[in-house]
Amino acid sequence: MSRPTLTLLAPAKLNLFLHVTGRRLDGYHELQTVFQLLDYGDLLHCSLSEHADFELHLDTRCLSQPVPLEANLIRKAHDCLRARAQRPLPGVRLALEKRLPAGGGLGGGSADAAMTLLALDRLWGLDLGTQELSRLGAQLGADVPLFIGGHSAWAEGIGERLQPLQLPPRWYVVITPSVAVSTAEIFCHEDLTRNTPAIKMADFLAGGVRNDCESVTCRLYPEVENSLNWLRQFADARMTGTGSSVFAAFEDEASARQILADLPDDWHGFVARGIDALPHAAPVEQ
């Protein structure tokens, strides 16, 4: 008898801006950012298995460069949740359709880990709740709680202090050149701006924000600068996070798709709609 399969979208996120406001004694950087979730990302298919404790099948046909299996956080999320349960659990079969490039700054690995925790919590009947799953997710990566919470959000601290947001409806063109950016390299660089004054939500809404990592990244990775310059022919463009992906916002889907149609052949790109909340997310209290 076939077992039911649970399929979850592991969405991309954009950093609509990224300010580095300081550096802590432990080496982590204090940030301010807005995370915008998108209706596009990896697809994770999960079901119970009688044949093995853990099976993972990775499909990377949508990517120009394969993602190494060992670089994926799905196994770590599985092991973390199984250890937390502290009781015998059935095996699982997971299949990941990988559509988000590694090193793009789109949060693909964190989203995969978050959806693994959510899916297995449901399949195993653990019912741990968002708060406990977010605590476990934070051990896997700073962005994992964002995807478990499932809301676009204003973020501070190292990205762990989240305030859900409702953002204006937008369509985004997202472009990734054929290069993977090292987050560690950017945050360790001596020329990175680390003293941007903290701002309020009203300042973000009024504009004038930026990505503090962009100038260093463009200097180290000319491919990122080239993609920004190309996209800026059509709209205000910005780098997301500390990755190689860049984006621009449009008010309608047709305009965004018209730009994507002219994308140079050696770049990866997609069009996606910004969303305030994933289907599993609880309503935001007003």
C-alpha positions as a Markdown table, in Angstrom:
| # | Residue | x | y | z |
|---|---|---|---|---|
| 1 | Met | 0.0 | 0.0 | 0.0 |
| 2 | Ser | 1.4 | 3.4 | -1.0 |
| 3 | Arg | 1.9 | 5.9 | 1.8 |
| 4 | Pro | 0.6 | 9.5 | 1.6 |
| 5 | Thr | 3.2 | 12.1 | 0.6 |
| 6 | Leu | 3.4 | 15.5 | 2.2 |
| 7 | Thr | 4.7 | 18.2 | -0.2 |
| 8 | Leu | 5.9 | 21.6 | 1.1 |
| 9 | Leu | 7.3 | 24.6 | -0.7 |
| 10 | Ala | 10.6 | 25.6 | 0.8 |
| 11 | Pro | 10.4 | 29.2 | -0.4 |
| 12 | Ala | 13.1 | 31.7 | -1.4 |
| 13 | Lys | 13.5 | 34.8 | 0.7 |
| 14 | Leu | 14.8 | 38.2 | -0.3 |
| 15 | Asn | 16.6 | 40.8 | 2.0 |
| 16 | Leu | 14.9 | 44.0 | 0.8 |
| 17 | Phe | 17.7 | 45.7 | 2.6 |
| 18 | Leu | 20.6 | 44.7 | 4.9 |
| 19 | His | 22.3 | 47.0 | 7.3 |
| 20 | Val | 25.2 | 45.9 | 9.5 |
| 21 | Thr | 24.8 | 47.9 | 12.7 |
| 22 | Gly | 27.6 | 46.4 | 14.8 |
| 23 | Arg | 29.8 | 43.4 | 15.7 |
| 24 | Arg | 29.4 | 41.4 | 18.9 |
| 25 | Leu | 32.2 | 40.1 | 21.1 |
| 26 | Asp | 31.5 | 36.6 | 19.9 |
| 27 | Gly | 32.1 | 37.6 | 16.3 |
| 28 | Tyr | 28.5 | 37.7 | 15.1 |
| 29 | His | 27.2 | 40.8 | 13.3 |
| 30 | Glu | 24.2 | 42.8 | 14.5 |
| 31 | Leu | 21.9 | 43.3 | 11.5 |
| 32 | Gln | 18.7 | 45.0 | 10.5 |
| 33 | Thr | 16.8 | 43.6 | 7.5 |
| 34 | Val | 13.4 | 42.9 | 6.0 |
| 35 | Phe | 12.8 | 39.3 | 4.8 |
| 36 | Gln | 10.4 | 39.0 | 1.9 |
| 37 | Leu | 9.1 | 35.5 | 1.3 |
| 38 | Leu | 8.4 | 34.4 | -2.3 |
| 39 | Asp | 6.0 | 32.0 | -3.8 |
| 40 | Tyr | 8.9 | 30.2 | -5.5 |
| 41 | Gly | 11.5 | 27.8 | -4.1 |
| 42 | Asp | 12.5 | 24.2 | -3.6 |
| 43 | Leu | 9.9 | 21.5 | -3.3 |
| 44 | Leu | 10.2 | 18.9 | -0.5 |
| 45 | His | 8.2 | 15.6 | -0.7 |
| 46 | Cys | 8.0 | 13.6 | 2.5 |
| 47 | Ser | 6.5 | 10.2 | 3.3 |
| 48 | Leu | 7.0 | 7.5 | 5.9 |
| 49 | Ser | 9.1 | 4.5 | 4.9 |
| 50 | Glu | 9.4 | 0.9 | 6.0 |
| 51 | His | 12.7 | 0.3 | 4.2 |
| 52 | Ala | 15.2 | 2.7 | 5.9 |
| 53 | Asp | 15.4 | 5.1 | 8.7 |
| 54 | Phe | 16.3 | 7.9 | 6.3 |
| 55 | Glu | 16.2 | 8.2 | 2.5 |
| 56 | Leu | 17.0 | 11.4 | 0.6 |
| 57 | His | 16.7 | 11.8 | -3.1 |
| 58 | Leu | 18.0 | 15.1 | -4.6 |
| 59 | Asp | 16.9 | 16.4 | -8.0 |
| 60 | Thr | 19.0 | 19.3 | -9.2 |
| 61 | Arg | 18.0 | 19.3 | -12.9 |
| 62 | Cys | 16.7 | 22.8 | -12.5 |
| 63 | Leu | 20.2 | 24.1 | -11.6 |
| 64 | Ser | 23.2 | 24.8 | -13.8 |
| 65 | Gln | 25.5 | 23.5 | -11.0 |
| 66 | Pro | 24.7 | 20.5 | -8.7 |
| 67 | Val | 24.3 | 21.0 | -5.0 |
| 68 | Pro | 26.5 | 18.6 | -3.0 |
| 69 | Leu | 24.4 | 16.2 | -0.9 |
| 70 | Glu | 26.6 | 16.7 | 2.1 |
| 71 | Ala | 26.0 | 20.5 | 2.0 |
| 72 | Asn | 22.3 | 20.0 | 2.5 |
| 73 | Leu | 20.7 | 20.7 | 5.9 |
| 74 | Ile | 17.9 | 18.2 | 5.5 |
| 75 | Arg | 19.8 | 15.3 | 7.1 |
| 76 | Lys | 20.8 | 17.5 | 10.1 |
| 77 | Ala | 17.2 | 18.6 | 10.5 |
| 78 | His | 16.0 | 15.0 | 10.5 |
| 79 | Asp | 18.6 | 13.9 | 13.0 |
| 80 | Cys | 17.9 | 16.9 | 15.3 |
| 81 | Leu | 14.2 | 16.2 | 15.4 |
| 82 | Arg | 14.6 | 12.4 | 15.9 |
| 83 | Ala | 16.9 | 13.1 | 18.9 |
| 84 | Arg | 14.4 | 15.6 | 20.3 |
| 85 | Ala | 11.6 | 13.0 | 20.1 |
| 86 | Gln | 13.4 | 10.5 | 22.4 |
| 87 | Arg | 11.2 | 7.6 | 21.3 |
| 88 | Pro | 11.2 | 5.1 | 18.4 |
| 89 | Leu | 10.0 | 6.6 | 15.1 |
| 90 | Pro | 9.3 | 5.2 | 11.7 |
| 91 | Gly | 11.7 | 5.8 | 8.8 |
| 92 | Val | 11.2 | 8.6 | 6.3 |
| 93 | Arg | 11.7 | 9.0 | 2.6 |
| 94 | Leu | 12.4 | 12.6 | 1.4 |
| 95 | Ala | 12.8 | 13.9 | -2.1 |
| 96 | Leu | 14.0 | 17.4 | -2.8 |
| 97 | Glu | 13.4 | 19.2 | -6.1 |
| 98 | Lys | 16.2 | 21.8 | -5.8 |
| 99 | Arg | 15.5 | 25.0 | -7.7 |
| 100 | Leu | 17.3 | 27.6 | -5.5 |
| 101 | Pro | 21.0 | 27.9 | -6.2 |
| 102 | Ala | 23.6 | 27.5 | -3.5 |
| 103 | Gly | 25.4 | 30.7 | -2.5 |
| 104 | Gly | 22.7 | 32.9 | -3.9 |
| 105 | Gly | 21.6 | 34.5 | -0.6 |
| 106 | Leu | 18.0 | 33.2 | -1.2 |
| 107 | Gly | 17.9 | 31.0 | 1.9 |
| 108 | Gly | 17.4 | 27.7 | 0.1 |
| 109 | Gly | 19.3 | 25.5 | 2.6 |
| 110 | Ser | 17.6 | 27.1 | 5.6 |
| 111 | Ala | 14.2 | 26.8 | 4.0 |
| 112 | Asp | 14.8 | 23.1 | 3.2 |
| 113 | Ala | 15.8 | 22.5 | 6.9 |
| 114 | Ala | 12.7 | 24.3 | 8.1 |
| 115 | Met | 10.3 | 22.4 | 5.9 |
| 116 | Thr | 11.9 | 19.2 | 7.0 |
| 117 | Leu | 11.3 | 20.0 | 10.6 |
| 118 | Leu | 7.7 | 21.0 | 9.9 |
| 119 | Ala | 7.0 | 17.9 | 7.7 |
| 120 | Leu | 8.5 | 15.4 | 10.0 |
| 121 | Asp | 6.8 | 17.0 | 13.1 |
| 122 | Arg | 3.5 | 16.3 | 11.3 |
| 123 | Leu | 4.3 | 12.9 | 9.9 |
| 124 | Trp | 5.6 | 11.6 | 13.2 |
| 125 | Gly | 2.7 | 13.2 | 15.2 |
| 126 | Leu | 5.1 | 15.1 | 17.5 |
| 127 | Asp | 3.1 | 18.3 | 17.6 |
| 128 | Leu | 6.0 | 20.3 | 19.1 |
| 129 | Gly | 4.7 | 23.7 | 18.0 |
| 130 | Thr | 6.3 | 26.6 | 16.2 |
| 131 | Gln | 8.2 | 27.9 | 19.2 |
| 132 | Glu | 10.0 | 24.6 | 19.9 |
| 133 | Leu | 10.6 | 23.9 | 16.2 |
| 134 | Ser | 12.1 | 27.4 | 15.8 |
| 135 | Arg | 14.4 | 26.7 | 18.8 |
| 136 | Leu | 15.6 | 23.5 | 17.1 |
| 137 | Gly | 15.9 | 25.3 | 13.8 |
| 138 | Ala | 18.1 | 28.0 | 15.2 |
| 139 | Gln | 20.7 | 25.3 | 15.9 |
| 140 | Leu | 20.9 | 24.6 | 12.2 |
| 141 | Gly | 21.0 | 28.2 | 10.9 |
| 142 | Ala | 20.1 | 31.7 | 11.8 |
| 143 | Asp | 17.4 | 31.9 | 9.0 |
| 144 | Val | 15.7 | 28.6 | 9.8 |
| 145 | Pro | 13.2 | 30.2 | 12.3 |
| 146 | Leu | 12.1 | 32.7 | 9.7 |
| 147 | Phe | 10.8 | 29.8 | 7.5 |
| 148 | Ile | 9.3 | 27.9 | 10.4 |
| 149 | Gly | 7.4 | 31.0 | 11.5 |
| 150 | Gly | 6.3 | 31.4 | 7.8 |
| 151 | His | 6.0 | 35.2 | 7.7 |
| 152 | Ser | 7.8 | 38.0 | 5.9 |
| 153 | Ala | 9.4 | 39.9 | 8.7 |
| 154 | Trp | 11.4 | 42.8 | 10.0 |
| 155 | Ala | 14.5 | 41.2 | 11.6 |
| 156 | Glu | 17.2 | 42.4 | 14.1 |
| 157 | Gly | 19.9 | 41.0 | 16.2 |
| 158 | Ile | 21.7 | 38.3 | 14.1 |
| 159 | Gly | 18.4 | 37.8 | 12.3 |
| 160 | Glu | 16.7 | 35.9 | 15.1 |
| 161 | Arg | 14.4 | 38.7 | 16.4 |
| 162 | Leu | 11.5 | 38.7 | 14.0 |
| 163 | Gln | 8.5 | 40.9 | 13.7 |
| 164 | Pro | 5.9 | 39.7 | 11.1 |
| 165 | Leu | 5.1 | 42.2 | 8.3 |
| 166 | Gln | 2.5 | 42.9 | 5.7 |
| 167 | Leu | 4.3 | 44.2 | 2.7 |
| 168 | Pro | 2.9 | 45.9 | -0.5 |
| 169 | Pro | 2.2 | 43.4 | -3.3 |
| 170 | Arg | 5.1 | 43.1 | -5.7 |
| 171 | Trp | 6.5 | 40.8 | -8.4 |
| 172 | Tyr | 10.2 | 40.2 | -8.3 |
| 173 | Val | 12.8 | 39.4 | -11.0 |
| 174 | Val | 15.6 | 37.4 | -9.3 |
| 175 | Ile | 18.9 | 36.8 | -11.2 |
| 176 | Thr | 21.8 | 34.6 | -10.2 |
| 177 | Pro | 25.0 | 34.7 | -12.1 |
| 178 | Ser | 27.2 | 31.6 | -12.3 |
| 179 | Val | 29.1 | 32.2 | -9.1 |
| 180 | Ala | 28.6 | 31.2 | -5.4 |
| 181 | Val | 29.5 | 33.9 | -2.9 |
| 182 | Ser | 31.0 | 32.9 | 0.5 |
| 183 | Thr | 29.1 | 34.5 | 3.4 |
| 184 | Ala | 32.1 | 34.1 | 5.7 |
| 185 | Glu | 34.4 | 35.8 | 3.3 |
| 186 | Ile | 32.1 | 38.9 | 3.1 |
| 187 | Phe | 31.5 | 39.2 | 6.8 |
| 188 | Cys | 35.2 | 38.8 | 7.6 |
| 189 | His | 36.3 | 41.4 | 5.0 |
| 190 | Glu | 38.1 | 44.4 | 6.5 |
| 191 | Asp | 36.2 | 46.8 | 4.2 |
| 192 | Leu | 32.7 | 45.7 | 5.2 |
| 193 | Thr | 30.7 | 48.6 | 6.7 |
| 194 | Arg | 29.8 | 47.6 | 10.3 |
| 195 | Asn | 28.5 | 50.8 | 11.8 |
| 196 | Thr | 25.3 | 51.7 | 9.9 |
| 197 | Pro | 23.0 | 53.6 | 12.3 |
| 198 | Ala | 19.9 | 51.6 | 13.3 |
| 199 | Ile | 16.7 | 52.7 | 11.6 |
| 200 | Lys | 12.9 | 52.5 | 12.3 |
| 201 | Met | 10.3 | 50.9 | 10.1 |
| 202 | Ala | 9.2 | 54.3 | 8.8 |
| 203 | Asp | 12.7 | 54.8 | 7.5 |
| 204 | Phe | 12.5 | 51.6 | 5.5 |
| 205 | Leu | 9.2 | 52.5 | 4.1 |
| 206 | Ala | 10.5 | 55.9 | 3.1 |
| 207 | Gly | 13.4 | 54.4 | 1.1 |
| 208 | Gly | 17.1 | 55.2 | 1.2 |
| 209 | Val | 18.1 | 51.7 | 2.5 |
| 210 | Arg | 20.8 | 49.6 | 1.0 |
| 211 | Asn | 22.7 | 46.3 | 1.3 |
| 212 | Asp | 25.9 | 47.0 | 3.3 |
| 213 | Cys | 27.5 | 43.8 | 1.8 |
| 214 | Glu | 27.0 | 44.9 | -1.8 |
| 215 | Ser | 30.1 | 47.0 | -2.4 |
| 216 | Val | 32.5 | 44.4 | -1.0 |
| 217 | Thr | 30.8 | 41.5 | -2.8 |
| 218 | Cys | 30.9 | 43.4 | -6.1 |
| 219 | Arg | 34.6 | 44.0 | -5.7 |
| 220 | Leu | 35.3 | 40.4 | -5.0 |
| 221 | Tyr | 32.8 | 38.9 | -7.4 |
| 222 | Pro | 32.6 | 41.0 | -10.6 |
| 223 | Glu | 29.8 | 38.7 | -11.9 |
| 224 | Val | 27.5 | 40.1 | -9.2 |
| 225 | Glu | 28.3 | 43.7 | -10.2 |
| 226 | Asn | 27.6 | 42.8 | -13.9 |
| 227 | Ser | 24.2 | 41.3 | -13.0 |
| 228 | Leu | 23.3 | 44.4 | -10.9 |
| 229 | Asn | 24.3 | 46.8 | -13.7 |
| 230 | Trp | 22.2 | 44.8 | -16.2 |
| 231 | Leu | 19.1 | 44.7 | -14.0 |
| 232 | Arg | 19.5 | 48.4 | -13.2 |
| 233 | Gln | 18.7 | 49.2 | -16.8 |
| 234 | Phe | 15.1 | 48.4 | -16.0 |
| 235 | Ala | 14.5 | 49.1 | -12.3 |
| 236 | Asp | 16.2 | 49.7 | -9.0 |
| 237 | Ala | 18.2 | 46.5 | -8.2 |
| 238 | Arg | 19.8 | 45.2 | -5.1 |
| 239 | Met | 21.7 | 42.2 | -3.9 |
| 240 | Thr | 20.0 | 39.9 | -1.4 |
| 241 | Gly | 21.7 | 38.8 | 1.7 |
| 242 | Thr | 25.4 | 38.0 | 1.2 |
| 243 | Gly | 24.8 | 35.9 | -1.9 |
| 244 | Ser | 25.2 | 36.3 | -5.6 |
| 245 | Ser | 21.5 | 36.7 | -6.4 |
| 246 | Val | 20.2 | 40.2 | -7.2 |
| 247 | Phe | 16.6 | 41.3 | -7.6 |
| 248 | Ala | 14.3 | 44.1 | -8.7 |
| 249 | Ala | 10.6 | 44.7 | -7.8 |
| 250 | Phe | 7.8 | 45.4 | -10.3 |
| 251 | Glu | 4.1 | 46.1 | -9.7 |
| 252 | Asp | 2.8 | 43.6 | -12.2 |
| 253 | Glu | 3.8 | 40.1 | -13.4 |
| 254 | Ala | 3.8 | 41.0 | -17.1 |
| 255 | Ser | 6.5 | 43.6 | -16.7 |
| 256 | Ala | 8.7 | 41.3 | -14.6 |
| 257 | Arg | 8.4 | 38.4 | -17.2 |
| 258 | Gln | 9.3 | 40.8 | -20.0 |
| 259 | Ile | 12.6 | 41.6 | -18.3 |
| 260 | Leu | 13.3 | 37.9 | -17.6 |
| 261 | Ala | 12.8 | 37.0 | -21.2 |
| 262 | Asp | 15.9 | 39.1 | -22.1 |
| 263 | Leu | 18.1 | 37.5 | -19.5 |
| 264 | Pro | 21.6 | 36.6 | -20.8 |
| 265 | Asp | 21.9 | 32.8 | -21.4 |
| 266 | Asp | 24.6 | 32.1 | -18.8 |
| 267 | Trp | 22.5 | 33.5 | -15.9 |
| 268 | His | 19.8 | 31.7 | -13.9 |
| 269 | Gly | 16.6 | 33.7 | -13.2 |
| 270 | Phe | 13.0 | 33.5 | -12.2 |
| 271 | Val | 10.0 | 35.6 | -11.5 |
| 272 | Ala | 8.1 | 35.3 | -8.2 |
| 273 | Arg | 5.4 | 37.0 | -6.3 |
| 274 | Gly | 6.1 | 38.3 | -2.8 |
| 275 | Ile | 3.9 | 36.7 | -0.1 |
| 276 | Asp | 3.3 | 37.7 | 3.5 |
| 277 | Ala | 2.7 | 34.3 | 4.9 |
| 278 | Leu | 3.1 | 30.6 | 4.0 |
| 279 | Pro | 0.1 | 28.3 | 4.2 |
| 280 | His | 1.2 | 26.7 | 7.5 |
| 281 | Ala | 1.7 | 30.1 | 9.3 |
| 282 | Ala | -0.6 | 31.2 | 12.0 |
| 283 | Pro | -2.4 | 34.5 | 11.5 |
| 284 | Val | -0.6 | 37.6 | 12.7 |
| 285 | Glu | -2.2 | 39.3 | 15.7 |
| 286 | Gln | -3.0 | 42.9 | 15.0 |
